[in-house]
Amino acid sequence: MPIDSRLYPDNWKELALTVKVSRDWCCECCGKKCYKPGERPDNLTRSEWTADILQVHHRNHDTRDNRIENLQSVCAACHLSLHRSRYSSVSEGQLSLW
């Protein structure tokens, strides 16, 4: 699913990669070590594997605020949990895996 260019800057993929690398591919919420691009263990199902893909979350929920200190590396499960409050909605494409 493509990233909505109205919500994210043109260099979003590079920013997200910078955050993931600087956090050593670990979820800042639960500490889970996540997979790097191209890593896909043969012993896991697709649903198990995709749960361990690292994503980047905006701490203040403002996708226009792309300061490094506002960006947080999170696994898919923690990212979904962070967006399940009544104050934050999930827009189409916002939690896409790539």
mmCIF file as gemmi writes it, N, C-alpha and C atoms, coordinates in Angstrom:
data_model
loop_
_atom_site.group_PDB
_atom_site.id
_atom_site.type_symbol
_atom_site.label_atom_id
_atom_site.label_alt_id
_atom_site.label_comp_id
_atom_site.label_asym_id
_atom_site.label_entity_id
_atom_site.label_seq_id
_atom_site.pdbx_PDB_ins_code
_atom_site.Cartn_x
_atom_site.Cartn_y
_atom_site.Cartn_z
_atom_site.occupancy
_atom_site.B_iso_or_equiv
_atom_site.pdbx_formal_charge
_atom_site.auth_seq_id
_atom_site.auth_asym_id
_atom_site.pdbx_PDB_model_num
ATOM 1 N N . MET Axp A 1 ? 0.845 -1.166 0 1 0 ? 1 A 1
ATOM 2 C CA . MET Axp A 1 ? 0 0 0 1 0 ? 1 A 1
ATOM 3 C C . MET Axp A 1 ? 0.898 1.238 0 1 0 ? 1 A 1
ATOM 4 N N . PRO Axp A 2 ? 0.71 2.175 -0.919 1 0 ? 2 A 1
ATOM 5 C CA . PRO Axp A 2 ? 1.573 3.347 -0.986 1 0 ? 2 A 1
ATOM 6 C C . PRO Axp A 2 ? 1.323 4.305 0.182 1 0 ? 2 A 1
ATOM 7 N N . ILE Axp A 3 ? 2.354 5.044 0.527 1 0 ? 3 A 1
ATOM 8 C CA . ILE Axp A 3 ? 2.253 6.043 1.591 1 0 ? 3 A 1
ATOM 9 C C . ILE Axp A 3 ? 1.535 7.269 1.04 1 0 ? 3 A 1
ATOM 10 N N . ASP Axp A 4 ? 0.592 7.807 1.782 1 0 ? 4 A 1
ATOM 11 C CA . ASP Axp A 4 ? -0.149 8.993 1.376 1 0 ? 4 A 1
ATOM 12 C C . ASP Axp A 4 ? 0.786 10.193 1.424 1 0 ? 4 A 1
ATOM 13 N N . SER Axp A 5 ? 1.119 10.758 0.267 1 0 ? 5 A 1
ATOM 14 C CA . SER Axp A 5 ? 2.084 11.851 0.188 1 0 ? 5 A 1
ATOM 15 C C . SER Axp A 5 ? 1.581 13.13 0.846 1 0 ? 5 A 1
ATOM 16 N N . ARG Axp A 6 ? 0.301 13.204 1.13 1 0 ? 6 A 1
ATOM 17 C CA . ARG Axp A 6 ? -0.222 14.379 1.836 1 0 ? 6 A 1
ATOM 18 C C . ARG Axp A 6 ? 0.116 14.314 3.325 1 0 ? 6 A 1
ATOM 19 N N . LEU Axp A 7 ? 0.379 13.104 3.822 1 0 ? 7 A 1
ATOM 20 C CA . LEU Axp A 7 ? 0.633 12.916 5.241 1 0 ? 7 A 1
ATOM 21 C C . LEU Axp A 7 ? 2.112 12.782 5.579 1 0 ? 7 A 1
ATOM 22 N N . TYR Axp A 8 ? 2.923 12.361 4.629 1 0 ? 8 A 1
ATOM 23 C CA . TYR Axp A 8 ? 4.322 12.063 4.894 1 0 ? 8 A 1
ATOM 24 C C . TYR Axp A 8 ? 5.218 12.817 3.919 1 0 ? 8 A 1
ATOM 25 N N . PRO Axp A 9 ? 6.422 13.185 4.364 1 0 ? 9 A 1
ATOM 26 C CA . PRO Axp A 9 ? 7.347 13.895 3.462 1 0 ? 9 A 1
ATOM 27 C C . PRO Axp A 9 ? 7.905 12.955 2.395 1 0 ? 9 A 1
ATOM 28 N N . ASP Axp A 10 ? 8.467 13.53 1.351 1 0 ? 10 A 1
ATOM 29 C CA . ASP Axp A 10 ? 9.039 12.733 0.269 1 0 ? 10 A 1
ATOM 30 C C . ASP Axp A 10 ? 10.147 11.807 0.753 1 0 ? 10 A 1
ATOM 31 N N . ASN Axp A 11 ? 10.866 12.199 1.785 1 0 ? 11 A 1
ATOM 32 C CA . ASN Axp A 11 ? 11.984 11.394 2.287 1 0 ? 11 A 1
ATOM 33 C C . ASN Axp A 11 ? 11.589 10.508 3.472 1 0 ? 11 A 1
ATOM 34 N N . TRP Axp A 12 ? 10.302 10.156 3.582 1 0 ? 12 A 1
ATOM 35 C CA . TRP Axp A 12 ? 9.829 9.373 4.716 1 0 ? 12 A 1
ATOM 36 C C . TRP Axp A 12 ? 10.561 8.039 4.855 1 0 ? 12 A 1
ATOM 37 N N . LYS Axp A 13 ? 10.756 7.335 3.765 1 0 ? 13 A 1
ATOM 38 C CA . LYS Axp A 13 ? 11.409 6.021 3.843 1 0 ? 13 A 1
ATOM 39 C C . LYS Axp A 13 ? 12.826 6.159 4.414 1 0 ? 13 A 1
ATOM 40 N N . GLU Axp A 14 ? 13.534 7.212 4.015 1 0 ? 14 A 1
ATOM 41 C CA . GLU Axp A 14 ? 14.884 7.433 4.535 1 0 ? 14 A 1
ATOM 42 C C . GLU Axp A 14 ? 14.847 7.801 6.017 1 0 ? 14 A 1
ATOM 43 N N . LEU Axp A 15 ? 13.903 8.655 6.406 1 0 ? 15 A 1
ATOM 44 C CA . LEU Axp A 15 ? 13.748 9.021 7.82 1 0 ? 15 A 1
ATOM 45 C C . LEU Axp A 15 ? 13.434 7.791 8.663 1 0 ? 15 A 1
ATOM 46 N N . ALA Axp A 16 ? 12.497 6.988 8.193 1 0 ? 16 A 1
ATOM 47 C CA . ALA Axp A 16 ? 12.096 5.792 8.931 1 0 ? 16 A 1
ATOM 48 C C . ALA Axp A 16 ? 13.277 4.828 9.069 1 0 ? 16 A 1
ATOM 49 N N . LEU Axp A 17 ? 14.044 4.662 8.005 1 0 ? 17 A 1
ATOM 50 C CA . LEU Axp A 17 ? 15.206 3.78 8.068 1 0 ? 17 A 1
ATOM 51 C C . LEU Axp A 17 ? 16.229 4.294 9.077 1 0 ? 17 A 1
ATOM 52 N N . THR Axp A 18 ? 16.442 5.598 9.105 1 0 ? 18 A 1
ATOM 53 C CA . THR Axp A 18 ? 17.366 6.203 10.069 1 0 ? 18 A 1
ATOM 54 C C . THR Axp A 18 ? 16.942 5.888 11.497 1 0 ? 18 A 1
ATOM 55 N N . VAL Axp A 19 ? 15.649 6 11.778 1 0 ? 19 A 1
ATOM 56 C CA . VAL Axp A 19 ? 15.127 5.713 13.117 1 0 ? 19 A 1
ATOM 57 C C . VAL Axp A 19 ? 15.325 4.24 13.458 1 0 ? 19 A 1
ATOM 58 N N . LYS Axp A 20 ? 14.979 3.365 12.542 1 0 ? 20 A 1
ATOM 59 C CA . LYS Axp A 20 ? 15.091 1.918 12.789 1 0 ? 20 A 1
ATOM 60 C C . LYS Axp A 20 ? 16.537 1.504 13.044 1 0 ? 20 A 1
ATOM 61 N N . VAL Axp A 21 ? 17.455 2.013 12.24 1 0 ? 21 A 1
ATOM 62 C CA . VAL Axp A 21 ? 18.868 1.682 12.403 1 0 ? 21 A 1
ATOM 63 C C . VAL Axp A 21 ? 19.382 2.218 13.733 1 0 ? 21 A 1
ATOM 64 N N . SER Axp A 22 ? 19.009 3.454 14.07 1 0 ? 22 A 1
ATOM 65 C CA . SER Axp A 22 ? 19.505 4.059 15.314 1 0 ? 22 A 1
ATOM 66 C C . SER Axp A 22 ? 18.97 3.345 16.551 1 0 ? 22 A 1
ATOM 67 N N . ARG Axp A 23 ? 17.861 2.647 16.428 1 0 ? 23 A 1
ATOM 68 C CA . ARG Axp A 23 ? 17.28 1.881 17.542 1 0 ? 23 A 1
ATOM 69 C C . ARG Axp A 23 ? 17.643 0.407 17.45 1 0 ? 23 A 1
ATOM 70 N N . ASP Axp A 24 ? 18.604 0.087 16.583 1 0 ? 24 A 1
ATOM 71 C CA . ASP Axp A 24 ? 19.115 -1.271 16.416 1 0 ? 24 A 1
ATOM 72 C C . ASP Axp A 24 ? 17.999 -2.27 16.098 1 0 ? 24 A 1
ATOM 73 N N . TRP Axp A 25 ? 17.018 -1.83 15.31 1 0 ? 25 A 1
ATOM 74 C CA . TRP Axp A 25 ? 15.923 -2.678 14.843 1 0 ? 25 A 1
ATOM 75 C C . TRP Axp A 25 ? 15.111 -3.276 16.004 1 0 ? 25 A 1
ATOM 76 N N . CYS Axp A 26 ? 14.996 -2.534 17.102 1 0 ? 26 A 1
ATOM 77 C CA . CYS Axp A 26 ? 14.226 -2.986 18.268 1 0 ? 26 A 1
ATOM 78 C C . CYS Axp A 26 ? 13.02 -2.082 18.491 1 0 ? 26 A 1
ATOM 79 N N . CYS Axp A 27 ? 11.937 -2.685 18.961 1 0 ? 27 A 1
ATOM 80 C CA . CYS Axp A 27 ? 10.734 -1.941 19.33 1 0 ? 27 A 1
ATOM 81 C C . CYS Axp A 27 ? 11.01 -1.186 20.62 1 0 ? 27 A 1
ATOM 82 N N . GLU Axp A 28 ? 10.74 0.097 20.616 1 0 ? 28 A 1
ATOM 83 C CA . GLU Axp A 28 ? 10.962 0.922 21.8 1 0 ? 28 A 1
ATOM 84 C C . GLU Axp A 28 ? 9.899 0.717 22.868 1 0 ? 28 A 1
ATOM 85 N N . CYS Axp A 29 ? 8.817 0.042 22.533 1 0 ? 29 A 1
ATOM 86 C CA . CYS Axp A 29 ? 7.766 -0.222 23.522 1 0 ? 29 A 1
ATOM 87 C C . CYS Axp A 29 ? 8.007 -1.541 24.258 1 0 ? 29 A 1
ATOM 88 N N . CYS Axp A 30 ? 8.183 -2.612 23.495 1 0 ? 30 A 1
ATOM 89 C CA . CYS Axp A 30 ? 8.277 -3.933 24.123 1 0 ? 30 A 1
ATOM 90 C C . CYS Axp A 30 ? 9.686 -4.531 24.083 1 0 ? 30 A 1
ATOM 91 N N . GLY Axp A 31 ? 10.59 -3.904 23.337 1 0 ? 31 A 1
ATOM 92 C CA . GLY Axp A 31 ? 11.963 -4.378 23.267 1 0 ? 31 A 1
ATOM 93 C C . GLY Axp A 31 ? 12.217 -5.495 22.275 1 0 ? 31 A 1
ATOM 94 N N . LYS Axp A 32 ? 11.181 -5.907 21.542 1 0 ? 32 A 1
ATOM 95 C CA . LYS Axp A 32 ? 11.32 -7.002 20.577 1 0 ? 32 A 1
ATOM 96 C C . LYS Axp A 32 ? 12.311 -6.633 19.483 1 0 ? 32 A 1
ATOM 97 N N . LYS Axp A 33 ? 13.2 -7.558 19.159 1 0 ? 33 A 1
ATOM 98 C CA . LYS Axp A 33 ? 14.12 -7.402 18.031 1 0 ? 33 A 1
ATOM 99 C C . LYS Axp A 33 ? 13.341 -7.737 16.768 1 0 ? 33 A 1
ATOM 100 N N . CYS Axp A 34 ? 13.342 -6.823 15.81 1 0 ? 34 A 1
ATOM 101 C CA . CYS Axp A 34 ? 12.542 -7.008 14.596 1 0 ? 34 A 1
ATOM 102 C C . CYS Axp A 34 ? 13.437 -7.278 13.395 1 0 ? 34 A 1
ATOM 103 N N . TYR Axp A 35 ? 12.804 -7.703 12.315 1 0 ? 35 A 1
ATOM 104 C CA . TYR Axp A 35 ? 13.528 -8.083 11.109 1 0 ? 35 A 1
ATOM 105 C C . TYR Axp A 35 ? 13.895 -6.874 10.268 1 0 ? 35 A 1
ATOM 106 N N . LYS Axp A 36 ? 15.056 -6.964 9.655 1 0 ? 36 A 1
ATOM 107 C CA . LYS Axp A 36 ? 15.528 -5.951 8.714 1 0 ? 36 A 1
ATOM 108 C C . LYS Axp A 36 ? 14.954 -6.284 7.335 1 0 ? 36 A 1
ATOM 109 N N . PRO Axp A 37 ? 14.918 -5.292 6.435 1 0 ? 37 A 1
ATOM 110 C CA . PRO Axp A 37 ? 14.438 -5.584 5.077 1 0 ? 37 A 1
ATOM 111 C C . PRO Axp A 37 ? 15.232 -6.734 4.464 1 0 ? 37 A 1
ATOM 112 N N . GLY Axp A 38 ? 14.525 -7.652 3.864 1 0 ? 38 A 1
ATOM 113 C CA . GLY Axp A 38 ? 15.153 -8.804 3.239 1 0 ? 38 A 1
ATOM 114 C C . GLY Axp A 38 ? 15.268 -10.013 4.151 1 0 ? 38 A 1
ATOM 115 N N . GLU Axp A 39 ? 15.129 -9.821 5.446 1 0 ? 39 A 1
ATOM 116 C CA . GLU Axp A 39 ? 15.155 -10.95 6.378 1 0 ? 39 A 1
ATOM 117 C C . GLU Axp A 39 ? 13.754 -11.548 6.466 1 0 ? 39 A 1
ATOM 118 N N . ARG Axp A 40 ? 13.671 -12.828 6.241 1 0 ? 40 A 1
ATOM 119 C CA . ARG Axp A 40 ? 12.39 -13.513 6.369 1 0 ? 40 A 1
ATOM 120 C C . ARG Axp A 40 ? 12.659 -14.952 6.777 1 0 ? 40 A 1
ATOM 121 N N . PRO Axp A 41 ? 12.46 -15.259 8.031 1 0 ? 41 A 1
ATOM 122 C CA . PRO Axp A 41 ? 12.745 -16.61 8.504 1 0 ? 41 A 1
ATOM 123 C C . PRO Axp A 41 ? 11.825 -17.649 7.882 1 0 ? 41 A 1
ATOM 124 N N . ASP Axp A 42 ? 12.41 -18.763 7.483 1 0 ? 42 A 1
ATOM 125 C CA . ASP Axp A 42 ? 11.652 -19.836 6.834 1 0 ? 42 A 1
ATOM 126 C C . ASP Axp A 42 ? 10.714 -20.557 7.79 1 0 ? 42 A 1
ATOM 127 N N . ASN Axp A 43 ? 11.005 -20.512 9.076 1 0 ? 43 A 1
ATOM 128 C CA . ASN Axp A 43 ? 10.224 -21.286 10.044 1 0 ? 43 A 1
ATOM 129 C C . ASN Axp A 43 ? 8.981 -20.547 10.56 1 0 ? 43 A 1
ATOM 130 N N . LEU Axp A 44 ? 8.72 -19.335 10.077 1 0 ? 44 A 1
ATOM 131 C CA . LEU Axp A 44 ? 7.556 -18.572 10.534 1 0 ? 44 A 1
ATOM 132 C C . LEU Axp A 44 ? 6.518 -18.427 9.429 1 0 ? 44 A 1
ATOM 133 N N . THR Axp A 45 ? 5.26 -18.357 9.815 1 0 ? 45 A 1
ATOM 134 C CA . THR Axp A 45 ? 4.193 -18.07 8.851 1 0 ? 45 A 1
ATOM 135 C C . THR Axp A 45 ? 4.253 -16.584 8.507 1 0 ? 45 A 1
ATOM 136 N N . ARG Axp A 46 ? 3.557 -16.205 7.467 1 0 ? 46 A 1
ATOM 137 C CA . ARG Axp A 46 ? 3.539 -14.789 7.069 1 0 ? 46 A 1
ATOM 138 C C . ARG Axp A 46 ? 3.013 -13.91 8.208 1 0 ? 46 A 1
ATOM 139 N N . SER Axp A 47 ? 1.964 -14.335 8.892 1 0 ? 47 A 1
ATOM 140 C CA . SER Axp A 47 ? 1.402 -13.511 9.972 1 0 ? 47 A 1
ATOM 141 C C . SER Axp A 47 ? 2.378 -13.393 11.138 1 0 ? 47 A 1
ATOM 142 N N . GLU Axp A 48 ? 3.114 -14.455 11.425 1 0 ? 48 A 1
ATOM 143 C CA . GLU Axp A 48 ? 4.115 -14.393 12.496 1 0 ? 48 A 1
ATOM 144 C C . GLU Axp A 48 ? 5.273 -13.481 12.089 1 0 ? 48 A 1
ATOM 145 N N . TRP Axp A 49 ? 5.702 -13.596 10.867 1 0 ? 49 A 1
ATOM 146 C CA . TRP Axp A 49 ? 6.829 -12.818 10.37 1 0 ? 49 A 1
ATOM 147 C C . TRP Axp A 49 ? 6.491 -11.331 10.293 1 0 ? 49 A 1
ATOM 148 N N . THR Axp A 50 ? 5.31 -10.996 9.764 1 0 ? 50 A 1
ATOM 149 C CA . THR Axp A 50 ? 4.956 -9.59 9.609 1 0 ? 50 A 1
ATOM 150 C C . THR Axp A 50 ? 4.705 -8.901 10.947 1 0 ? 50 A 1
ATOM 151 N N . ALA Axp A 51 ? 4.397 -9.657 11.983 1 0 ? 51 A 1
ATOM 152 C CA . ALA Axp A 51 ? 4.229 -9.059 13.314 1 0 ? 51 A 1
ATOM 153 C C . ALA Axp A 51 ? 5.558 -8.541 13.851 1 0 ? 51 A 1
ATOM 154 N N . ASP Axp A 52 ? 6.647 -9.026 13.293 1 0 ? 52 A 1
ATOM 155 C CA . ASP Axp A 52 ? 7.978 -8.629 13.75 1 0 ? 52 A 1
ATOM 156 C C . ASP Axp A 52 ? 8.683 -7.686 12.783 1 0 ? 52 A 1
ATOM 157 N N . ILE Axp A 53 ? 7.905 -6.965 11.991 1 0 ? 53 A 1
ATOM 158 C CA . ILE Axp A 53 ? 8.473 -5.939 11.122 1 0 ? 53 A 1
ATOM 159 C C . ILE Axp A 53 ? 8.403 -4.613 11.869 1 0 ? 53 A 1
ATOM 160 N N . LEU Axp A 54 ? 9.515 -3.912 11.892 1 0 ? 54 A 1
ATOM 161 C CA . LEU Axp A 54 ? 9.586 -2.653 12.62 1 0 ? 54 A 1
ATOM 162 C C . LEU Axp A 54 ? 8.943 -1.528 11.816 1 0 ? 54 A 1
ATOM 163 N N . GLN Axp A 55 ? 8.184 -0.697 12.487 1 0 ? 55 A 1
ATOM 164 C CA . GLN Axp A 55 ? 7.534 0.459 11.884 1 0 ? 55 A 1
ATOM 165 C C . GLN Axp A 55 ? 7.978 1.699 12.641 1 0 ? 55 A 1
ATOM 166 N N . VAL Axp A 56 ? 7.589 2.87 12.152 1 0 ? 56 A 1
ATOM 167 C CA . VAL Axp A 56 ? 7.946 4.116 12.828 1 0 ? 56 A 1
ATOM 168 C C . VAL Axp A 56 ? 6.671 4.87 13.167 1 0 ? 56 A 1
ATOM 169 N N . HIS Axp A 57 ? 6.571 5.27 14.426 1 0 ? 57 A 1
ATOM 170 C CA . HIS Axp A 57 ? 5.396 5.948 14.968 1 0 ? 57 A 1
ATOM 171 C C . HIS Axp A 57 ? 5.74 7.399 15.303 1 0 ? 57 A 1
ATOM 172 N N . HIS Axp A 58 ? 4.791 8.292 15.06 1 0 ? 58 A 1
ATOM 173 C CA . HIS Axp A 58 ? 4.928 9.694 15.483 1 0 ? 58 A 1
ATOM 174 C C . HIS Axp A 58 ? 4.392 9.799 16.911 1 0 ? 58 A 1
ATOM 175 N N . ARG Axp A 59 ? 5.275 10.103 17.834 1 0 ? 59 A 1
ATOM 176 C CA . ARG Axp A 59 ? 4.891 10.16 19.257 1 0 ? 59 A 1
ATOM 177 C C . ARG Axp A 59 ? 3.694 11.084 19.492 1 0 ? 59 A 1
ATOM 178 N N . ASN Axp A 60 ? 3.671 12.215 18.803 1 0 ? 60 A 1
ATOM 179 C CA . ASN Axp A 60 ? 2.573 13.166 19.012 1 0 ? 60 A 1
ATOM 180 C C . ASN Axp A 60 ? 1.433 12.974 18.003 1 0 ? 60 A 1
ATOM 181 N N . HIS Axp A 61 ? 1.49 11.909 17.22 1 0 ? 61 A 1
ATOM 182 C CA . HIS Axp A 61 ? 0.463 11.544 16.237 1 0 ? 61 A 1
ATOM 183 C C . HIS Axp A 61 ? 0.328 12.537 15.091 1 0 ? 61 A 1
ATOM 184 N N . ASP Axp A 62 ? 1.28 13.444 14.938 1 0 ? 62 A 1
ATOM 185 C CA . ASP Axp A 62 ? 1.258 14.436 13.855 1 0 ? 62 A 1
ATOM 186 C C . ASP Axp A 62 ? 2.253 13.996 12.789 1 0 ? 62 A 1
ATOM 187 N N . THR Axp A 63 ? 1.75 13.481 11.677 1 0 ? 63 A 1
ATOM 188 C CA . THR Axp A 63 ? 2.622 12.955 10.627 1 0 ? 63 A 1
ATOM 189 C C . THR Axp A 63 ? 3.419 14.044 9.91 1 0 ? 63 A 1
ATOM 190 N N . ARG Axp A 64 ? 3.119 15.297 10.2 1 0 ? 64 A 1
ATOM 191 C CA . ARG Axp A 64 ? 3.903 16.396 9.622 1 0 ? 64 A 1
ATOM 192 C C . ARG Axp A 64 ? 5.098 16.755 10.491 1 0 ? 64 A 1
ATOM 193 N N . ASP Axp A 65 ? 5.115 16.257 11.728 1 0 ? 65 A 1
ATOM 194 C CA . ASP Axp A 65 ? 6.202 16.533 12.67 1 0 ? 65 A 1
ATOM 195 C C . ASP Axp A 65 ? 7.214 15.388 12.599 1 0 ? 65 A 1
ATOM 196 N N . ASN Axp A 66 ? 8.187 15.543 11.732 1 0 ? 66 A 1
ATOM 197 C CA . ASN Axp A 66 ? 9.135 14.471 11.472 1 0 ? 66 A 1
ATOM 198 C C . ASN Axp A 66 ? 10.507 14.711 12.099 1 0 ? 66 A 1
ATOM 199 N N . ARG Axp A 67 ? 10.514 15.423 13.215 1 0 ? 67 A 1
ATOM 200 C CA . ARG Axp A 67 ? 11.758 15.563 13.967 1 0 ? 67 A 1
ATOM 201 C C . ARG Axp A 67 ? 12.12 14.183 14.514 1 0 ? 67 A 1
ATOM 202 N N . ILE Axp A 68 ? 13.406 13.855 14.488 1 0 ? 68 A 1
ATOM 203 C CA . ILE Axp A 68 ? 13.855 12.537 14.942 1 0 ? 68 A 1
ATOM 204 C C . ILE Axp A 68 ? 13.357 12.232 16.354 1 0 ? 68 A 1
ATOM 205 N N . GLU Axp A 69 ? 13.34 13.211 17.225 1 0 ? 69 A 1
ATOM 206 C CA . GLU Axp A 69 ? 12.89 12.981 18.601 1 0 ? 69 A 1
ATOM 207 C C . GLU Axp A 69 ? 11.386 12.687 18.691 1 0 ? 69 A 1
ATOM 208 N N . ASN Axp A 70 ? 10.635 12.95 17.615 1 0 ? 70 A 1
ATOM 209 C CA . ASN Axp A 70 ? 9.208 12.638 17.599 1 0 ? 70 A 1
ATOM 210 C C . ASN Axp A 70 ? 8.93 11.264 16.979 1 0 ? 70 A 1
ATOM 211 N N . LEU Axp A 71 ? 9.958 10.628 16.456 1 0 ? 71 A 1
ATOM 212 C CA . LEU Axp A 71 ? 9.782 9.347 15.767 1 0 ? 71 A 1
ATOM 213 C C . LEU Axp A 71 ? 10.242 8.201 16.653 1 0 ? 71 A 1
ATOM 214 N N . GLN Axp A 72 ? 9.442 7.15 16.705 1 0 ? 72 A 1
ATOM 215 C CA . GLN Axp A 72 ? 9.666 6.026 17.615 1 0 ? 72 A 1
ATOM 216 C C . GLN Axp A 72 ? 9.592 4.721 16.827 1 0 ? 72 A 1
ATOM 217 N N . SER Axp A 73 ? 10.579 3.852 17.01 1 0 ? 73 A 1
ATOM 218 C CA . SER Axp A 73 ? 10.545 2.543 16.343 1 0 ? 73 A 1
ATOM 219 C C . SER Axp A 73 ? 9.661 1.603 17.158 1 0 ? 73 A 1
ATOM 220 N N . VAL Axp A 74 ? 8.72 0.958 16.473 1 0 ? 74 A 1
ATOM 221 C CA . VAL Axp A 74 ? 7.768 0.072 17.152 1 0 ? 74 A 1
ATOM 222 C C . VAL Axp A 74 ? 7.446 -1.128 16.276 1 0 ? 74 A 1
ATOM 223 N N . CYS Axp A 75 ? 7.201 -2.277 16.922 1 0 ? 75 A 1
ATOM 224 C CA . CYS Axp A 75 ? 6.748 -3.449 16.17 1 0 ? 75 A 1
ATOM 225 C C . CYS Axp A 75 ? 5.293 -3.195 15.746 1 0 ? 75 A 1
ATOM 226 N N . ALA Axp A 76 ? 4.801 -4.021 14.835 1 0 ? 76 A 1
ATOM 227 C CA . ALA Axp A 76 ? 3.446 -3.833 14.306 1 0 ? 76 A 1
ATOM 228 C C . ALA Axp A 76 ? 2.391 -3.88 15.41 1 0 ? 76 A 1
ATOM 229 N N . ALA Axp A 77 ? 2.53 -4.81 16.353 1 0 ? 77 A 1
ATOM 230 C CA . ALA Axp A 77 ? 1.535 -4.945 17.429 1 0 ? 77 A 1
ATOM 231 C C . ALA Axp A 77 ? 1.529 -3.706 18.333 1 0 ? 77 A 1
ATOM 232 N N . CYS Axp A 78 ? 2.692 -3.229 18.7 1 0 ? 78 A 1
ATOM 233 C CA . CYS Axp A 78 ? 2.76 -2.039 19.553 1 0 ? 78 A 1
ATOM 234 C C . CYS Axp A 78 ? 2.265 -0.801 18.802 1 0 ? 78 A 1
ATOM 235 N N . HIS Axp A 79 ? 2.566 -0.722 17.503 1 0 ? 79 A 1
ATOM 236 C CA . HIS Axp A 79 ? 2.106 0.424 16.721 1 0 ? 79 A 1
ATOM 237 C C . HIS Axp A 79 ? 0.582 0.477 16.686 1 0 ? 79 A 1
ATOM 238 N N . LEU Axp A 80 ? -0.029 -0.67 16.481 1 0 ? 80 A 1
ATOM 239 C CA . LEU Axp A 80 ? -1.488 -0.714 16.481 1 0 ? 80 A 1
ATOM 240 C C . LEU Axp A 80 ? -2.038 -0.298 17.84 1 0 ? 80 A 1
ATOM 241 N N . SER Axp A 81 ? -1.435 -0.772 18.9 1 0 ? 81 A 1
ATOM 242 C CA . SER Axp A 81 ? -1.872 -0.408 20.254 1 0 ? 81 A 1
ATOM 243 C C . SER Axp A 81 ? -1.76 1.088 20.499 1 0 ? 81 A 1
ATOM 244 N N . LEU Axp A 82 ? -0.702 1.699 19.989 1 0 ? 82 A 1
ATOM 245 C CA . LEU Axp A 82 ? -0.512 3.14 20.173 1 0 ? 82 A 1
ATOM 246 C C . LEU Axp A 82 ? -1.593 3.955 19.474 1 0 ? 82 A 1
ATOM 247 N N . HIS Axp A 83 ? -2.217 3.37 18.445 1 0 ? 83 A 1
ATOM 248 C CA . HIS Axp A 83 ? -3.25 4.082 17.692 1 0 ? 83 A 1
ATOM 249 C C . HIS Axp A 83 ? -4.665 3.693 18.112 1 0 ? 83 A 1
ATOM 250 N N . ARG Axp A 84 ? -4.799 2.893 19.139 1 0 ? 84 A 1
ATOM 251 C CA . ARG Axp A 84 ? -6.133 2.434 19.543 1 0 ? 84 A 1
ATOM 252 C C . ARG Axp A 84 ? -6.793 3.316 20.587 1 0 ? 84 A 1
ATOM 253 N N . SER Axp A 85 ? -6.322 4.51 20.782 1 0 ? 85 A 1
ATOM 254 C CA . SER Axp A 85 ? -6.969 5.395 21.752 1 0 ? 85 A 1
ATOM 255 C C . SER Axp A 85 ? -8.06 6.202 21.056 1 0 ? 85 A 1
ATOM 256 N N . ARG Axp A 86 ? -8.932 6.754 21.824 1 0 ? 86 A 1
ATOM 257 C CA . ARG Axp A 86 ? -10.036 7.531 21.22 1 0 ? 86 A 1
ATOM 258 C C . ARG Axp A 86 ? -9.544 8.851 20.653 1 0 ? 86 A 1
ATOM 259 N N . TYR Axp A 87 ? -8.306 9.224 20.961 1 0 ? 87 A 1
ATOM 260 C CA . TYR Axp A 87 ? -7.752 10.491 20.488 1 0 ? 87 A 1
ATOM 261 C C . TYR Axp A 87 ? -6.961 10.356 19.199 1 0 ? 87 A 1
ATOM 262 N N . SER Axp A 88 ? -6.79 9.147 18.72 1 0 ? 88 A 1
ATOM 263 C CA . SER Axp A 88 ? -5.957 8.94 17.541 1 0 ? 88 A 1
ATOM 264 C C . SER Axp A 88 ? -6.636 8.009 16.572 1 0 ? 88 A 1
ATOM 265 N N . SER Axp A 89 ? -6.732 8.448 15.345 1 0 ? 89 A 1
ATOM 266 C CA . SER Axp A 89 ? -7.3 7.576 14.316 1 0 ? 89 A 1
ATOM 267 C C . SER Axp A 89 ? -6.166 7.048 13.45 1 0 ? 89 A 1
ATOM 268 N N . VAL Axp A 90 ? -6.428 5.973 12.767 1 0 ? 90 A 1
ATOM 269 C CA . VAL Axp A 90 ? -5.459 5.399 11.85 1 0 ? 90 A 1
ATOM 270 C C . VAL Axp A 90 ? -5.945 5.686 10.448 1 0 ? 90 A 1
ATOM 271 N N . SER Axp A 91 ? -5.162 6.431 9.684 1 0 ? 91 A 1
ATOM 272 C CA . SER Axp A 91 ? -5.558 6.742 8.313 1 0 ? 91 A 1
ATOM 273 C C . SER Axp A 91 ? -5.114 5.635 7.379 1 0 ? 91 A 1
ATOM 274 N N . GLU Axp A 92 ? -5.72 5.589 6.2 1 0 ? 92 A 1
ATOM 275 C CA . GLU Axp A 92 ? -5.396 4.551 5.224 1 0 ? 92 A 1
ATOM 276 C C . GLU Axp A 92 ? -3.917 4.618 4.876 1 0 ? 92 A 1
ATOM 277 N N . GLY Axp A 93 ? -3.237 3.505 4.968 1 0 ? 93 A 1
ATOM 278 C CA . GLY Axp A 93 ? -1.82 3.446 4.635 1 0 ? 93 A 1
ATOM 279 C C . GLY Axp A 93 ? -0.892 3.794 5.769 1 0 ? 93 A 1
ATOM 280 N N . GLN Axp A 94 ? -1.415 4.321 6.864 1 0 ? 94 A 1
ATOM 281 C CA . GLN Axp A 94 ? -0.564 4.79 7.952 1 0 ? 94 A 1
ATOM 282 C C . GLN Axp A 94 ? 0.214 3.675 8.611 1 0 ? 94 A 1
ATOM 283 N N . LEU Axp A 95 ? -0.341 2.496 8.71 1 0 ? 95 A 1
ATOM 284 C CA . LEU Axp A 95 ? 0.342 1.39 9.369 1 0 ? 95 A 1
ATOM 285 C C . LEU Axp A 95 ? 0.819 0.349 8.368 1 0 ? 95 A 1
ATOM 286 N N . SER Axp A 96 ? 1.047 0.763 7.136 1 0 ? 96 A 1
ATOM 287 C CA . SER Axp A 96 ? 1.518 -0.205 6.155 1 0 ? 96 A 1
ATOM 288 C C . SER Axp A 96 ? 2.897 -0.706 6.538 1 0 ? 96 A 1
ATOM 289 N N . LEU Axp A 97 ? 3.215 -1.909 6.13 1 0 ? 97 A 1
ATOM 290 C CA . LEU Axp A 97 ? 4.444 -2.552 6.54 1 0 ? 97 A 1
ATOM 291 C C . LEU Axp A 97 ? 5.661 -1.992 5.837 1 0 ? 97 A 1
ATOM 292 N N . TRP Axp A 98 ? 5.543 -1.478 4.664 1 0 ? 98 A 1
ATOM 293 C CA . TRP Axp A 98 ? 6.716 -0.975 3.951 1 0 ? 98 A 1
ATOM 294 C C . TRP Axp A 98 ? 6.52 0.421 3.594 1 0 ? 98 A 1
